[in-house]
Amino acid sequence: MQNNDIKFVIVGFDGLRPDCIEKDMPHLARFISQSHYWNNYLATFPTETYVNHPSIFSGFRPNRHGIIGNAYYDRRLDREHCIFRGNSVASIIAHDQQPGGVISVPSLGERLGKAGKTMRVICANSSGSTRLQHIHADRFDGHMNCCVHDLSQAIPINERQALQAKWGNGVNLMFPDFAGTQLATDIFFDYEVARGLGDVTVLWIGEPDHSSHEFGIFDEKTVQARRDADQAFARVLQWWEHEGRDQNVQLVVMSDHGHGEVAKHFDLQTYLQEEGWQVLTGLDINAGKDPTEADIVMVGTYALGLWVNQPSMPRLLKLRDDLMRCPAVGLLFSQPDPEDPSSIVGRIPGTFSEAVVFSENMRGPDIRVVHLNNPESGKLIMSDELGIGAGNHGGLLPQEIHCLLAMSGNAFAEPRVHDQPAGHDDFAVTVMSMMGLLDPEKALQPLPSARPLNEALGEETTEEKPVTERLRLQCDDYAQYIERVHYRGETYVTCGARETEFEDFLK
């Protein structure tokens, strides 16, 4: 599998649903048709950007890499820093100064740096999202991390200065993000290709995620954003077909998650306050409120965490019961039961263990909530942070979980479609294995345990079939389920929801 001379160009389309490609993105569709393509490629839970990027670029799931949400509360930190905000470089740096760092495992960029290889990131997401793709790019010669919406945050400083000399501070984020897509692609060609690509080069386009949140998944403006991203990819594809492929460059296209559709708003904070709880949100704490003066710290708006002050079991059971009575609540999770950590039931009876979905972590909330949603329609309930009809993600709808992966190049076998389930950690392990970065005697520890995607390398040696399972919990009138699939020693989550009539709540 190992080939020390290969390079990778990874083109990301943030929030791209596979079912939106054929109609709006013909250049991407053509590449996929001639590549290894996984039609069961799955994001990790929670299906949020700042959770899935560390998985893509480390080979570990959230229970190991430690980014458990786009934002979360860390009880161990002081009031000024206790809310982690993944869109903020300053917040990432503050949390990275804690023991173990903000990402608790070595990243792809760090493994490349230790091996004397390079990784360069050009991204049109937020500056925080960009930083999480290669958080320590300034520690290794020849590495780079730059957000086209804020080049003042690019690292290391010599790259920042060179980028700003040509493109100033980048371009403002607007919707659709045509300017961000254009600048990211220009930097790829006019800066990276011109000087010689790194061993791994990431060109991450922020669309269609930006426009899906702003306008809706199928709104005409979002369609235009997808088409514009496809035109940017056409430039990359033409270069790769005429030059890059012959230079041993392997081309990858991927997305980090999909999207559901906001169907109704619900104010969970007000509901809990009416049930007698004092609730502060992450925004309240950022505004100066003291988290210790509340019963609950709530962070998130669709998939969210609840941290309980003085979390005795009677208090946790009352909170559980209040949530189970709420018609807008979907899934409920708690941390694993320390006396039975392998159980599907969490520490709080009636809730799923977060270990079932690989999100358990010392930073995790006492109870994690996913608002009510509908796996058939892809519609969901959340706070009024986003408008009705907007796209959103974070839960376990199939429309949120399913995302894109296709790869091609001379290091791969003859292209074909793969029905096997696969995830971001598998992708990372495949790249790292192909580049010789996982030698147990030389590599940074710990090593990821995900499976390499041997089906794309001509090394598939088993006829093993995926095995599906449905896990179900019921507590009085409240029932919820998780669907998973097992394949080659790995487990993937494919769906999860509360058992209820979703449409009744919309009336």
N, C-alpha and C positions, 0 to 999 in steps of 0.2 A: 504493500500500500504506500509506503513512504517514498517520496520523490523530493529531494532537497532543492531541485531547481524550479519547481512550479511556483506560480504566483496566483493570487486570487483577486479578482475584482468583484465586490459584493454590492449590488445595486438594490437598495431597499425602497419600497413604496409603503409608507406608513399607513396602516389601517386599511390596506387594500383587501377587499373580499374577492375570493377567486371567481365568484359568479358575476363579477363586474368587468372581467377582463375581455372576454370575447367580443363584446359589442363596442367597447370604448377604446380598447388598447390593441390595435391590430399588430403593431410591431412586437409588443410583448407576447401576444398570442402566437406569433410565428416562431419566436425563439423557444417558447414553451413546447411547441409541437415538435421541435427538433432536439429536445433535451431530455434529461431525466427529470420527471415531474412526479411529485407525490400528491395524490388526490385526497389523502387523509393526513395532511400536515397540520399540526395542532399547536396552538399557543398554550402557555402555562397559566395557571390561575394564581392571582386574579389577572384577567386578561387586560392589563393596563400596560402602557408603553414603558414606564420606568421599571416595571417588574420584568418584562420580557426582553428588553435590551440587555440587561446583565446575563440573562440565560443564553441569549444568542451569542454573546461574546465571552462566555466563561465555560459553558457546558454543564452548569449546575442549575437546579430549580430553586425557587425562592426559599425553601426551607434550609438550603445550604448557602446561597449567596447573600441572603439577608435583606434584600429590598422587597418588602412585603406589601407595598402599595405605592401608588403615585405619591401619596403623602401618608404619614403615620405619626403617632405619638410615641416618644421614647421616655418612659418614666424616669430613667436614670439621669436625664440631662436637666439642666437648669431651664427656667422659664423662657429665656431668650432663644434657646436652641432646641427645645424639646420637640418641636414639630418639624419633622423632615418634610421638605418640599422638593420633589424631584426635578421641578423646572428651574430651580435656583442653584447656580454654581456655588454661591456663598453658603447655602444650606448643606450642599454635598460636602464642601470642604470642612465645615464645622463638624459634621458627623463623621467624616473620615479621620478626624483627629482622635476619635475614641478608640480604645483598645480593639484590635481586630479590623479596624477600618470600616468604612460604610459598606463596601462589598467585601464579604468575609472570605473570599476564595481568590486564587490567581485568575486574571483575565487572559484572554487570547493575546492582547497586546503585551502583557507582562511576560507571557511565555515566549512570545516572539523576541522581545527585547533580551531576555536571558540567553536566547539561542543566537544572538547577533543578527536577528532579522528585524524588519521594520513593519509598522502598521500605521496607516494614515487615514484619518476620518474626516470626511467633508459632509456636513449634515445640515438640512434645512428644517429641523425640529427646533425646540427651545434649546437655549444654551445648556441647561441642565441635562436634558435628554441626550444631547451631543456628548457631554462630558462623561456620562455613564457608559458610553460605548468604549471609551479608552481613558479611564480616569487618571492614569499616571503617565500620559504620553510625554510629559516633560522630564521623565526620569531616564529616557533612552535616546541615544543619538539617532537622528533620522526619522523619528516618529513625529506625528502631528495629530492634533485634535482641533477642528475649527467648526464653529457654527456660523453659517452665512448671515444669520440675523443679528450677530453681535461678534464681529471679528476681534473686539477688544478682549474677549475671553479665550481667544485661541492660545494654545500652548504647543511647544515651548515659546519663549519670548522672541527668539529669532524668527520663527515662523510667523508669529503675530505681526512683527514689524514688516516682514516681506509682504504679507497679505494686505496689511493696511496701506502700505505704500502704493499698491495697485488698485485696491478696491475700497479704500477708506474703512468705515466701520461695518460694511456690508449693506444689506437692504432691510427695510422694515417689513415685518410680517403683515401681509394684507390677505384678503380672502376674495377669490382664490389666490394661492401663493405662487403666482406666475413668476414673480421676480426672484423668489427664493429658489425655485426649480432652475431658473436660468442661471443664476449666479453659481449654484452648486455645480452645475454641469460645466460652466465656463472655467471654474477653478480646477475641475478634474482635467480638462483638456489643456488650458493655457498655463497651468502651474504644475500639475502632477505629471501628466503625460509628457509635457515638454521637458521636464527635468529627469524623467525616468521613474516609473512607478515603484512604490514600496512592495514588499513581499505580500502584504494584504492591504488593499485599498478599498475603503468603504465610501460609496456615494449614496447617501441616504436622502431620499426625497420626502418632504413632509406631507405631500399629497398622496392620496385623497383624504387623509385624516383631518387636516385643517378644515377643509371645506365640508366634509361630512359632519363634523361637529357644528359648524356654523350654519349650514343650509339644509342638511339632510343627505342621505346616501345617494338618492336618485334625483336630487334637484339638478336642474340644468347647469347651474354654476359648478356643482361637483362633477358632473359629466365633463364639463370643459376642463376642470382641473386634472381629471384622469387622462383626457386626450392630450393635454399639454405635457403631462409627465411621460406619456407614451412617446411624444415627439422628442423629448430629451433622451429617452432611452434609445430611440432610433439612431441618434448620433453615436451612442456608446456601442450599439450593436454593429453599426457600419464599421467603426474603428476596429472592433474585435474581429469581425469577419475578414477584414482586409489586412490587419496588422497583429492585433493582440493574440489571436489564437496561435499564430505561428511563433509567437514569443513565449509560448508555454503558459499563457494566462488562461486560468479557468474562470468562466463567467457564471456568477450566481445571481439569480433574482429571487427576492423574498419579500414577505411582509411580516409584521410582528403580531398582528391580531386582525380580527374583522370588526364588524359593527352590528349592533342592534339598533332599533328605532324607538325613540322616546314617544310613548303613547299618552302618558298622564303624569301629572306632578303630585308629589306627596311630601308633606313636611314632617319628617320623622322626629326632628328635634321638638317641635311643638307637641306632637303626640306623646312623647315620653314625658315632657313637662306636665302635661295634663294627667299623666299617670302618677305624678308625684316626684319625679326625678329632676334634680337640677343638672342641666346639660350645657356644657360649653363645647363649641366647635373649634376646630383648628384655627379658623379665621378669628374667633374670639380671642384665642390665646395669642395669636400673632398681633392682635390689637392691644395686648397688654393685660388681659385677664389672667388671674392666677388659677392654673388647672387644679390645684389642691382644694380650691373652694367650691368645687362642683362634685356632684355624685358621679357624673359620667363625662369623659372627654370623647367626643364623637368626631372622627376624621373621615371624610368622604361624602359622596352625594348619591351614589348608586350602589356600588360595592363599597362598604364602609366598615370601619372598626369602632368598637365601643370599649373603652378602657374604664373600669369601675374603680373608684377610690374605695379603700377598705373592702376588697372583693371577697367577702365571706360567702360561703355557699348559700345561705338563706337569701342574701342580697342578689346573688347571681341567678338563683332560681326564680325570684320575683321578676327580675328583668327578663329572663327567658319567657315566663308566662305572659308578661305584658307584650312581648314581641310576637309570641305565637297567636295572641288574640288579634293582632293588627292585620287587617286584610291586605295591606300594601307590602308586608314582609314576605320574602320568598325563602331563600335558604338561610340556615343558621349553623354556624360553626363555633367550636371552641378549641382551645389547645388540647393536645392529647392528655388522657388520664394517666398521671404518673404511675398509678398502680396497675394499669393495663394499657400500655402505650400502643399495642398492636390492634386494639379494638377500633371498630369504625365509629364508635361513640366517643365523643370528646369528654373532657373533664366535667362538663355540665350535662347531666343526663338529658336525652332527647335531642341533642345537637350532634352534628357530624364532627368527628375529629378532623382538624385541619390536616392531619397526616394523610387522610384519604385523598386529598387534592394537592399534597406536597407543598403546603404553605405554612406548616407549623414552624415557629421560630420564637426565640426568647423575646424578640421585639413585638410579637404579635399581640392582638387585642384579646380581652377576655371573651368577647363575643364578636364574631364577624358576621355581618348581615349582607345579603344580596337582596335588593328589592325584588318584588314580584315581576316575573317575566313569562313569556310564552315561547317555548321552543319551536312551535309550529310556525308562528307568524314572525318571530324575531322581535316582537315588541316588548317594551319594558317600562317600568315605573321608576321614577327618581325624583329628586328635589327639582326646584325650578332653575337650577344653574344653567341648563340648556333648554331651548325652546321645544315645544311639541313638534314632532317630526324630525328633530335633529338626530344624528347618529351618536351612539355612545357604546361603551364597552367596559368590561371589568368583571362581568359575571360568567355564567357557564351556558349561555345559549350557543347552539351549534354555529349560529351566524357570527358570534364573537370569537369562538375558538378556532374555526377553520381559517387558515391563512395560506400563503403562497410559498412554495419552494420549488425551484427548478435550477438545474446545474448542467453545464456542458463544458467540454474541453478535452484535450488529448489525454488527460489522466483518467478519464472515465470510459466505461464500456459503451457499447452501442446504445443510443438513447431509447428509452421506453417509459411507459407510464407505470408507476408503482402503486399498488393498492395497500401496501403495508402501512400501518400507522407510524408516524415519525414526529419528533418534536424538536424544539430549538436546541435542547441539550445534545440531541443526536447530531444535529448539523454541526455544532461546535466541535464535538469529538471527531467527526469525520474530517473537518479541515485540519485540526491539530494533529490527527494521526497521519494524514497525508503529508504534512509538513515536518514530521518527525519530532513533534513537541511533547510527546507523552512517554518518553523513555523513563521507566520507573526509577532508574539509577541517576538520571540527570535532571528530570523535570521538577518544576516547582510542585510542592505538595499543598493540599491533597490533589489526587488525580480524580477527574470526573469518571463516573461509572456508567454513563449512557452508552448506547450501542452505536458503533460506526455504521453508516449507511452502506453496507457492503453490497446491497442489491444494485448499486450504481457503479460498482467497481469490478464487476465480473467475478466476485468472490462469494456470491450467495450459495450456501451449501446445505440449506434446510428447506424442507417443504412445510415447515410449521405454519399453521393457520392461526390468525388472531382469535383470541377467545374473549367474548364479551361478558359483562356482568352488570347487574342492576342492584345497587345497594339502596335499601329503603329504611327509613325510620318513621315511627309514628308516636306521638305523644298527645293523648286525648284526641281532639279533632284535627290536630295539625299533623301533616305528613309531608315528607320531602324525600327526594331520591337523587342518587348520583349514578350515572352510567360511565363505565370504564371499559377499556379493552387492554388485554395483556398480549404482548408479543415479544419473543426472544428475551425474556427476562425483564422487560420494561413494562410499565403500566402507564396508560394515557387516559386522561379524563376527556370524555366526549360530550357530556351533557349533564345538567343538573337543574332542578327546579322544585318548586313546591307543588303538591298535588291539590289543585283548586281550579275553579272556572275563572280563567283570566278575564274573559270578556265581561263577566258579571261585575267585576270591579270597575270596568270602564264606564258602566252605565251611570 
